[in-house]
Amino acid sequence: MTESPASLLLVLAVLLPFTGVIIGLLLGGRHVRTVALTTVALGLAVIIGIVWHALDTSTAMEYVLGGWSPPLGIRLRADGLSVLMLLAVAVVISLVSVYAHADFAPHDSGKETRAPPVFWLMLLAIWGSLNLVFVSGDLFTLYVALELLTFAGVPLVALDGRGETLRAALRYLLFALLGSLLYLLGAVLLYGAYGTLDIQLLAQMVRPEALSWAALALMTVGLLAKTALFPLHIWLPPAHAGAPAAASALLSALVVKGSWFLVLRLWLDVMPNVVTLSAAQLLAALGAVAIIVGNIVALGQVRLKLLIAYSTVAQIGYLFLMFPLVFGLAFAGLDSTQAVAGGMLQTISHALAKAAMFLAAGLIYLTLGHDRISDLRGVAQALPMTVTAFALAGASLIGLPPSGGFLAKWLLLSAALESGQWWWGAVMLLGGLLTSVYVFIIVVRSLAPAEAGWMPKTCVPQYQQMAVLALALSAFLLGLAALSPVDLVQLGRTPLSLLRGTP
Amino acid sequence: MNTAMLFGLCASMLIGLGLYGLLTHPHPLRKILALNVIGSGIFLLFGAVALRGAAAGMNADPVPQALLITGIVVAFSASALAVALLLRLFEVTGDVSLANDDPATHKDTSKDRPHD
């Protein structure tokens, strides 16, 4: 918890992407892609520096802006959860940028030149705001970060400017605005009661009383609307499926994780002694319905991108199963770190796998000229690497070993059994089964031989396929993290059971 | 009833009215306005909180006021973005309905729409 010069890296992680946005905006047009790619490379180096420092010192990094300490000042803080999310997001952003290099090249013809610069600027803005979400130490900065994330996500939805994507973007924006207003209302109530919004100070002061429950409920519901947890998911499929492949990958893999991370922060770090087990059960019940409904609706989809979007609805459900497991273990006086690690792994492996899937769907669309699931013949012939990547990403979503999804579900399952909540384990297994059905359908259909004389519509560059494969491989091999000697998740964090005192 | 209390009650009414408007009006412009009403309610509540938390010799707690200004800027940008999207939607489709894309009731503007 010491403030060293290395802590400046936290400031850089937030400032660098936004500096890139401003420089890109000033230089404009043709230079935006170069600026964005340079910023991504520099930003990746900063994130690697942060991870290196975290592993080296095994403490949380902290930076007090301008030397003003809370409650008046603003504190940036990166504990184990933040460092993991920073790293995962940096990997996805970098590989998506590699993929998008060709799709969003500056046009020579002068027509339709708006989409590429907007894509690159919004990619950087999403990165900067996500990093701010991960390192913010107070609830109001988090509100601003969330709003920035929405403002960066909405243009990506409407990137191609068609009527239906504009409608999807507007609907997304309205949901997100209501969500952030509810969050802000909760934050105002907390400030009124406790006089601070700093997470660490608040965690010490907050008492289980009506006002804290109201604030927690308001903030959680607001964040659920942004995360698209069932039944607030209706904006997600059209928004995520209508965007270009690289934008869908960013939205589905990363943007929804920002508000989810904030729910995690609120429940585990700000108000662990306000949360009741039945509230956590309710959250997971919504998650369970999301898993079942999302997967079943996904099975009925005609188009590949919509299927992947509904699969996101289902996978978001998994992210909320961890809450009753964590609190069930903590209430029983047991170690809850395994459940937290399982939830984190689930979100990271989903980020990697879902980005790979959307990008693969983009390449399939380019090759076939459509993405109807009933007619995927010949894809494996034209894009062997991409179909492999799709299968590997699917294996991670299903939870086959040694994928990240497998390890995540394994940790969550054992937490479910240990805390005596076998029903959440049953939901996870059923969800895995449903997921495997649609992944197999797609892989089998794309392995079918093409008609004689069929030619791919477009020849896809090799490096785009490599980027997709790299994402899928990282999701697939993430399960090997179990072998890692360092426990990054708990870095700089107090075990939850200790915070509560008595069970 | 003191001033802070009065402001707090007005704020809750604004938030309730806005929420009602957001849920009942189908027109997106009205929804954007309703969100602004909710926002104003929250800002007023923040003002009431500042008034109540005033230290001795001060008129009000300055921290909420500083946060309020940021909040207003954010809300302003949000409204601008929403209205811009709405205008663009009207330009492209000639319609501002947010209803689900049903080819039977709305003009079909794209060719590869899902048939489900």
Contacts between the chains, C-beta under 8 A, distances in Angstrom:
chain1	res1	chain2	res2	distance
A	71	B	63	7.7
A	72	B	63	7.2
A	140	B	67	5.3
A	140	B	70	7.5
A	143	B	71	7.7
A	143	B	74	7.7
A	144	B	70	6.5
A	144	B	74	6.3
A	147	B	74	5.0
A	147	B	77	7.9
A	147	B	78	6.7
A	150	B	78	7.8
A	151	B	77	6.7
A	151	B	78	7.3
A	151	B	81	6.1
A	154	B	81	6.5
A	154	B	85	7.1
A	158	B	85	6.8
A	158	B	88	7.7
A	161	B	88	7.5
A	161	B	92	6.8
A	162	B	92	7.2
A	162	B	109	6.4
A	162	B	110	5.3
A	163	B	89	6.6
A	163	B	92	4.7
A	163	B	93	3.7
A	163	B	95	7.9
A	163	B	107	8.0
A	163	B	109	4.1
A	163	B	110	7.1
A	164	B	101	5.4
A	164	B	109	6.9
A	164	B	110	6.1
A	164	B	113	7.1
A	166	B	85	6.2
A	166	B	88	5.8
A	166	B	89	4.3
A	166	B	92	6.1
A	166	B	93	7.5
A	167	B	89	6.1
A	167	B	93	7.7
A	167	B	98	6.3
A	167	B	101	7.2
A	169	B	85	5.8
A	170	B	28	6.0
A	170	B	82	6.8
A	170	B	85	4.8
A	170	B	86	6.2
A	170	B	89	6.1
A	170	B	98	6.6
A	171	B	98	5.6
A	173	B	78	7.6
A	173	B	81	6.7
A	173	B	82	5.4
A	173	B	85	6.5
A	174	B	22	7.9
A	174	B	28	7.1
A	174	B	31	5.5
A	174	B	32	7.5
A	174	B	35	7.2
A	174	B	82	7.1
A	174	B	98	7.8
A	177	B	35	5.1
A	177	B	78	5.4
A	177	B	82	7.1
A	178	B	22	6.5
A	178	B	35	6.5
A	178	B	38	7.6
A	181	B	35	6.6
A	181	B	38	5.2
A	181	B	39	5.9
A	181	B	42	6.2
A	184	B	42	5.6
A	184	B	71	6.6
A	185	B	15	6.9
A	185	B	42	5.1
A	185	B	45	7.4
A	188	B	42	6.0
A	188	B	45	5.5
A	188	B	46	5.0
A	188	B	49	6.2
A	188	B	64	7.8
A	191	B	46	7.7
A	191	B	49	6.0
A	191	B	63	7.8
A	191	B	64	6.5
A	191	B	67	8.0
A	192	B	45	7.8
A	192	B	49	4.0
A	192	B	52	7.1
A	192	B	53	7.4
A	195	B	53	6.3
A	195	B	61	8.0
A	197	B	67	8.0
A	238	B	101	7.5
A	300	B	116	7.3
A	301	B	114	7.7
A	301	B	116	7.1
A	302	B	114	5.7
A	302	B	115	6.6
A	302	B	116	5.7
A	303	B	114	5.2
A	306	B	114	6.0
A	370	B	112	6.8
